[in-house]
Amino acid sequence: MSTSSPVEDRSNSPPRGRPRSKKKRREIMAAAVALFTENGFVATSVDDIATAAGVSKQTVYSHYGSKENLFALAVSSKCKSSGMDPDMLDPAIPPQVLLPEMARNFTKLLLSRESMRVYSVCAASTETHPELGQLFYQHGPLHTVQVVTEYLHEQNRAGRLRIENPEAAAWQLLCMFKAEAFMRKQFKFEPLSEERVEHYIDECVAMFLRAYAA
């Protein structure tokens, strides 16, 4: 399965016949996010999602097409709700102001129970269900890198930073945050204090800004 093929968000498709309820879509998505993060992809059925959302199974399919599509959009919606969305990374805001806030939002998402659960489920399923890892990669890490890449590209064009390869720089920045705090959560070690995490984030952002200073 190629990771480059987009997953269709049928929730934004023009309605056929009766208008589709935005409220129903939100309820289905909320149920999907909760169940996927709690039980994993394989153990969550469309029937489970429909029951939790208070709709029929057919209603879930009519809005989202398939369980795979719904999983991908659930991962994507989680990224967007954390602030990792193109509309929230305003290129007019200088990197010295925006990057620290973005870094905190990203690290909070990275260390959240829901994200850790989804990451663990996808990593554990790579042999039997490789498509899950591909969906997670495309709509989680890759989506986030693309959003940050676009912002860095605009900062380079505006002359605020000097970055020859914004995509590589986006990977560098984001991967710095996936460090000790993430590994401690992953392996059930005592978590770092909030103060240590904040200090580490500030140091990463400062180092990044020095490296790409215009």
Salt bridges, closest charged atoms under 4 A:
GLU27 OE2 - LYS23 NZ 2.45
GLU38 OE1 - ARG113 NH1 3.02
ASP47 OD2 - LYS57 NZ 3.83
GLU154 OE1 - ARG157 NH2 2.62
GLU180 OE2 - ARG184 NE 2.93
GLU180 OE1 - ARG196 NH2 3.32
GLU198 OE1 - ARG104 NE 2.64
ASP202 OD1 - ARG104 NH2 2.72
GLU203 OE2 - HIS199 NE2 3.03
